[in-house]
Amino acid sequence: MPRSKKPASAAARACPVPPQPIRQELMDIMAAAPAPVRRALCDLLLSIKAGLAAANQTPKFVDARAKVFDWRNLLPMLTDIRAKLDRPVAARLRRRGKAKAELLRLDEKFMLLRRAHERMSLMVQITYALVNVGGEFQTSEEVLEQSAEVLIELLEADLFVCRLRDEYEEWVNVAANTQHGASTPILVRAMEENIPGHPVMQAVASKQWSYVLSNNLMSSERGGESYDCVAYQEGYRSRLAFILRGHDTRPFGLIMLYSRSEGFFSGYDHQFLADCSRIVSLTVGSRLEVGRDALAKASGGMAHVGNNALSVIKNCLELVKEDMEAGILAGATPMLRRLNSPFDLAREIELIGCALGGAERLRGAIANLLDAVDHPRIMHYIRGEEVLDLDPQVPTPPHKGDD
């Protein structure tokens, strides 16, 4: 700074403007400078003043090392002061820049986590709805349709089509409906699995594919991806087909969702759609397997008891029939004499009682079948199979005079 012989007082050091002698000396030095330099010196002084105020610092005008004689010495000194003030500002800006970049990275991570959370929440809703809808035994067509109703609502599609494979290896349309119950377009009833170029049929033939996206369902002659385009006369342009597979990866069902918006289902990522397809396959497949297993156990148990009971009834009635035929052949009078015999009459009564016992056993099995809905009993059957134990505990019939 400019030379000063007298030490500055505390009040002068606290003052933001130079003392009068120094101020006059600065003005004299700046007045002697060329006009461009003078303007630069003024700008530097104003910048230094603003920098000191921003940094909450008090200027110091006494510096024994400073040797300022003219504007040539003043200009580099002011520049050095400005540079020293800029260092913390630059550091602060760098920190802000790093913080801003880190904030952007955190924002990107937050968006990814938020999207993942939304997908996970949607997956939980789909899983809960699919599990909750299966409260009773139903046919394959009804199970598939109920699952499609869950998907069309939660994935916000416009139309669903359900198909099951028939005995001719064709995929038959078993259910179709729109989200709001409006009229559905004309649908191809059966699609052969060997249709060339059909994206869904190609995916069915491949064991690795669990879903198929088709984002442009215009007819093939117009460059679209639709080969059964009769179904899209109402303007359906996007299709999401879930391929339902069993444990052996063999496909057993198709749930196809449609939207009128082109590329509508592309908003869902691959992992979400793959997981959704597996969950639908597991829930639908489990419901069908449980239904089949329940029918198999019930029919096996009824066959076990029913066949035994019917065999007893059949054998007893055949013996009675033989005795009656023998009596008829021997003539009416001998037959009456034979029936009047205590031994022969007891035999016929025993045979009829045996038949009635078989019928009672069959009736008890039917009653146990109804009771098995709430209290099933499982028994091992032939070849390691398990069936319902429907054999009734038939009490010993009371003897005459025991009541």
C-alpha positions in Angstrom: 0.0 0.0 0.0 1.1 3.7 -0.3 3.8 4.8 2.2 2.6 6.1 5.5 5.0 7.3 8.2 2.6 7.4 11.1 1.1 4.3 12.5 -2.6 4.1 12.0 -4.9 4.3 15.1 -7.4 1.7 16.0 -10.2 3.8 14.7 -8.4 4.3 11.4 -7.7 0.6 11.1 -11.4 -0.2 11.7 -12.5 2.4 9.1 -13.4 0.8 5.7 -12.0 3.8 3.8 -8.4 4.8 3.7 -7.3 7.7 6.0 -7.4 11.1 4.4 -3.6 11.3 3.6 -3.5 7.8 2.1 -6.7 8.5 0.2 -5.3 11.7 -1.2 -2.1 9.9 -2.2 -4.1 7.2 -4.0 -6.1 9.8 -5.8 -2.9 11.6 -6.9 -1.4 8.3 -8.1 -4.5 7.4 -10.0 -4.8 10.9 -11.5 -1.2 10.5 -12.9 -2.1 7.2 -14.5 -3.3 7.0 -18.1 -7.1 7.0 -18.6 -7.4 3.2 -19.3 -5.3 2.4 -16.3 -7.2 4.8 -14.2 -10.5 3.1 -15.1 -8.9 -0.3 -14.3 -7.6 0.9 -10.9 -11.1 2.3 -10.1 -12.7 -1.1 -11.0 -10.1 -2.9 -8.9 -10.7 -0.8 -5.9 -14.5 -1.2 -6.2 -14.0 -5.0 -6.6 -11.7 -5.2 -3.6 -14.2 -3.2 -1.5 -17.0 -5.6 -2.5 -14.8 -8.6 -1.8 -13.8 -7.4 1.6 -17.5 -6.7 2.5 -18.5 -10.2 1.2 -15.7 -11.8 3.2 -16.6 -9.6 6.3 -12.9 -8.4 6.5 -11.5 -5.0 7.4 -8.9 -3.4 5.0 -5.4 -2.8 6.3 -3.7 0.2 5.0 -0.3 -0.1 6.8 2.1 -2.4 5.3 5.8 -1.8 5.7 6.7 -4.2 2.9 4.5 -2.3 0.4 6.4 0.1 -1.7 4.0 2.1 -3.9 5.4 5.1 -5.7 3.2 5.4 -8.8 0.4 3.6 -10.6 2.9 1.0 -11.9 3.3 -0.2 -8.4 -0.3 0.3 -7.4 -1.8 -1.8 -10.1 0.0 -5.2 -9.3 -0.5 -4.6 -5.6 -4.3 -4.2 -6.1 -4.3 -7.2 -8.4 -2.6 -9.3 -5.8 -5.1 -8.2 -3.1 -7.9 -9.1 -5.5 -6.3 -12.5 -6.2 -6.0 -13.3 -2.5 -9.7 -12.4 -2.1 -10.6 -14.7 -5.0 -8.9 -17.8 -3.6 -11.5 -18.6 -1.0 -14.2 -17.6 -3.5 -12.8 -20.0 -6.0 -12.5 -22.7 -3.4 -16.0 -22.1 -2.4 -17.2 -22.3 -6.0 -15.3 -25.5 -6.5 -16.9 -27.0 -3.4 -20.3 -25.8 -4.7 -19.6 -27.4 -8.1 -18.6 -30.7 -6.4 -21.7 -30.5 -4.2 -23.9 -29.7 -7.2 -22.4 -32.7 -9.1 -22.9 -34.9 -6.1 -26.4 -33.6 -5.7 -27.1 -34.5 -9.4 -25.8 -38.0 -8.8 -27.8 -38.4 -5.7 -30.9 -37.2 -7.6 -30.3 -39.8 -10.3 -29.9 -42.5 -7.7 -33.0 -41.3 -5.9 -35.0 -41.4 -9.2 -33.8 -44.9 -9.8 -34.7 -46.0 -6.3 -38.0 -44.3 -6.6 -38.7 -46.1 -9.8 -37.6 -49.4 -8.4 -39.8 -48.8 -5.3 -42.8 -48.0 -7.6 -42.2 -51.2 -9.6 -41.8 -53.2 -6.4 -45.0 -51.8 -5.0 -46.8 -52.6 -8.2 -45.4 -56.1 -8.2 -46.6 -56.6 -4.6 -50.0 -55.4 -5.5 -50.2 -57.8 -8.5 -48.9 -60.7 -6.4 -51.4 -60.0 -3.6 -54.3 -59.6 -6.0 -53.5 -62.8 -7.9 -53.2 -64.8 -4.7 -56.2 -63.2 -3.1 -58.4 -63.9 -6.1 -57.9 -67.6 -5.9 -60.3 -68.4 -3.0 -62.3 -71.2 -4.6 -61.9 -74.1 -7.1 -62.7 -73.0 -10.7 -62.1 -74.2 -14.2 -58.9 -73.3 -16.1 -60.8 -70.7 -18.2 -62.1 -69.0 -15.1 -58.8 -69.0 -13.4 -57.1 -67.5 -16.4 -59.8 -64.8 -16.8 -59.6 -63.8 -13.2 -55.8 -63.3 -13.4 -56.3 -61.3 -16.6 -58.8 -59.0 -14.9 -56.1 -58.3 -12.2 -53.5 -57.5 -14.8 -55.7 -55.2 -17.0 -56.5 -53.1 -14.0 -53.1 -52.8 -12.4 -51.2 -52.4 -15.7 -53.8 -50.0 -17.0 -54.4 -51.9 -20.3 -57.5 -51.5 -22.5 -58.2 -55.1 -23.5 -57.2 -58.6 -22.4 -57.4 -61.9 -24.3 -56.9 -65.3 -22.7 -55.9 -68.4 -24.6 -55.5 -72.0 -23.7 -53.9 -74.8 -25.7 -56.4 -77.4 -26.8 -55.9 -81.1 -27.8 -54.9 -80.0 -31.4 -52.1 -77.8 -30.1 -53.9 -74.7 -31.1 -54.3 -71.7 -28.8 -58.1 -71.2 -28.4 -59.6 -67.9 -27.2 -61.4 -68.7 -23.9 -62.0 -65.1 -22.6 -61.8 -61.5 -23.7 -62.9 -58.3 -22.2 -62.1 -54.6 -22.0 -61.3 -52.6 -18.8 -64.6 -50.8 -18.8 -66.8 -53.6 -20.1 -67.1 -52.1 -23.6 -67.6 -54.2 -26.7 -64.6 -56.3 -27.7 -63.3 -56.5 -31.3 -63.6 -59.7 -33.4 -60.9 -62.1 -32.3 -59.3 -65.0 -34.1 -60.7 -68.0 -32.2 -57.7 -70.3 -32.6 -54.1 -69.6 -33.5 -51.8 -72.4 -34.5 -48.4 -72.6 -32.9 -46.6 -72.9 -36.2 -47.9 -69.6 -37.7 -44.7 -68.3 -39.4 -43.4 -65.0 -38.1 -46.0 -64.5 -35.4 -44.1 -62.9 -32.5 -46.2 -64.5 -29.8 -46.1 -68.0 -31.4 -42.4 -67.7 -31.9 -42.0 -66.9 -28.2 -44.2 -69.8 -27.3 -41.9 -72.2 -29.1 -38.9 -70.8 -27.3 -38.4 -71.9 -23.7 -36.5 -68.8 -22.8 -39.2 -66.3 -23.5 -41.7 -65.4 -20.7 -43.3 -62.4 -22.4 -43.5 -60.6 -25.7 -43.8 -56.8 -26.4 -45.4 -55.7 -29.7 -45.4 -52.0 -30.1 -46.9 -51.6 -33.6 -49.9 -53.8 -34.3 -50.6 -52.5 -37.8 -51.1 -55.3 -40.4 -48.0 -56.9 -41.8 -48.5 -55.4 -45.3 -48.3 -52.0 -43.7 -45.1 -52.8 -41.9 -46.6 -53.6 -38.5 -46.3 -56.6 -36.2 -49.8 -58.0 -36.3 -50.5 -61.3 -38.1 -54.0 -61.8 -36.7 -55.0 -58.2 -37.4 -58.7 -58.8 -37.5 -58.7 -58.2 -33.8 -57.4 -54.7 -34.1 -60.0 -52.9 -36.0 -60.7 -50.7 -33.0 -57.2 -49.2 -33.0 -55.3 -51.4 -30.6 -51.6 -50.6 -31.2 -49.6 -52.3 -28.4 -49.6 -55.8 -27.0 -48.0 -57.4 -24.0 -48.3 -61.2 -24.0 -47.5 -63.2 -20.9 -46.6 -66.8 -21.7 -47.6 -69.0 -18.8 -45.4 -72.0 -18.4 -45.4 -75.0 -16.0 -42.4 -76.5 -14.1 -41.4 -78.3 -17.3 -41.3 -75.0 -19.2 -44.2 -76.2 -21.4 -46.6 -73.3 -22.0 -50.2 -73.9 -21.0 -51.7 -70.4 -21.2 -51.5 -67.0 -22.7 -52.7 -63.7 -21.2 -52.4 -60.9 -23.8 -53.0 -57.3 -22.8 -53.7 -54.6 -25.4 -53.5 -50.8 -25.4 -54.6 -48.2 -27.9 -51.4 -46.3 -27.4 -48.4 -47.2 -29.4 -45.4 -48.4 -27.3 -47.6 -48.2 -24.2 -46.0 -51.2 -22.3 -42.4 -50.1 -23.1 -42.6 -48.0 -19.9 -42.1 -51.2 -17.9 -38.5 -52.5 -17.7 -37.5 -56.0 -18.7 -36.9 -57.4 -15.2 -40.3 -56.2 -14.0 -42.2 -57.8 -16.9 -40.1 -61.1 -16.6 -40.9 -61.2 -12.8 -44.5 -60.4 -13.4 -44.8 -63.2 -16.0 -43.2 -65.7 -13.6 -45.6 -64.7 -10.8 -48.6 -65.0 -13.0 -47.4 -68.4 -14.2 -46.8 -69.6 -10.6 -50.2 -68.4 -9.2 -52.3 -69.6 -12.1 -50.3 -72.8 -12.4 -50.6 -73.5 -8.7 -54.3 -72.9 -8.6 -54.8 -75.3 -11.5 -52.5 -77.9 -9.9 -54.2 -77.6 -6.6 -57.6 -78.0 -8.2 -56.5 -81.1 -10.2 -54.8 -82.6 -7.1 -58.0 -82.1 -5.0 -60.1 -83.8 -7.7 -57.6 -86.6 -8.0 -57.5 -87.2 -4.3 -61.3 -87.1 -4.0 -61.9 -89.3 -7.0 -59.2 -91.7 -5.8 -60.7 -92.0 -2.3 -64.2 -92.4 -3.7 -63.0 -95.0 -6.2 -61.2 -96.9 -3.4 -64.3 -97.1 -1.1 -66.9 -97.2 -3.8 -65.4 -100.1 -5.7 -65.1 -102.1 -2.6 -68.6 -101.4 -1.5 -70.0 -102.0 -5.0 -68.2 -105.3 -5.2 -69.8 -106.4 -1.9 -73.2 -105.3 -3.1 -72.8 -106.9 -6.5 -71.6 -110.2 -5.0 -74.3 -110.4 -2.4 -77.1 -109.6 -5.0 -75.7 -112.2 -7.4 -75.9 -114.9 -4.8 -79.5 -113.9 -4.0 -80.2 -113.9 -7.7 -78.7 -117.4 -8.0 -80.8 -118.7 -5.1 -84.0 -117.2 -6.6 -83.3 -118.7 -10.0 -82.5 -122.1 -8.5 -85.9 -122.0 -6.6 -87.8 -121.0 -9.8 -86.2 -123.8 -11.7 -87.1 -126.4 -9.0 -90.7 -125.3 -9.0 -92.9 -123.1 -6.9 -93.7 -125.7 -4.2 -90.1 -126.9 -3.6 -89.0 -123.2 -3.5 -91.6 -122.4 -0.9 -90.4 -125.4 1.2 -86.8 -124.2 0.8 -87.6 -120.6 1.8 -89.5 -122.0 4.9 -86.3 -123.7 6.0 -84.7 -121.7 8.8 -81.2 -122.3 7.4 -82.0 -121.1 3.9 -84.0 -118.1 5.1 -81.1 -117.0 7.3 -78.8 -117.2 4.3 -81.0 -115.0 2.2 -81.3 -112.5 5.0 -77.6 -112.5 5.5 -76.9 -111.8 1.9 -79.4 -109.0 1.7 -77.9 -107.5 4.9 -74.5 -107.8 3.3 -75.7 -105.8 0.3 -77.3 -103.2 2.6 -74.0 -102.9 4.5 -72.2 -102.2 1.2 -74.8 -99.5 0.4 -74.4 -98.0 3.9 -70.7 -98.0 3.4 -71.1 -96.1 0.2 -73.4 -93.6 1.8 -70.9 -93.0 4.6 -68.2 -92.4 2.0 -70.3 -89.8 0.4 -70.9 -88.1 3.7 -67.2 -88.3 4.5 -66.5 -86.7 1.1 -68.5 -83.6 2.2 -66.9 -83.6 5.6 -63.4 -83.8 4.0 -63.9 -80.2 2.7 -63.1 -79.0 6.2 -61.4 -82.1 7.8 -59.5 -84.0 5.1 -57.8 -87.3 6.0 -55.1 -88.5 3.6 -54.2 -92.1 3.1 -51.5 -93.8 1.0 -52.9 -95.7 -2.0 -51.4 -97.9 -4.6 -48.1 -96.9 -6.4 -47.4 -94.3 -3.7 -50.4 -92.1 -4.5 -52.2 -90.3 -1.8 -56.0 -90.1 -1.7 -58.7 -89.0 0.7 -59.5 -91.5 3.3 -63.3 -91.7 2.9 -63.9 -95.2 4.5 -66.6 -94.7 7.1 -66.4 -96.2 10.5 -69.4 -98.5 10.2 -70.8 -99.4 13.7 -71.8 -102.9 14.4 -75.5 -103.3 13.8 -77.4 -103.8 17.0 -78.8 -107.2 17.8 -82.5 -107.8 18.3 -83.5 -106.9 21.8 -80.4 -104.7 22.6 -82.4 -101.3 22.3 
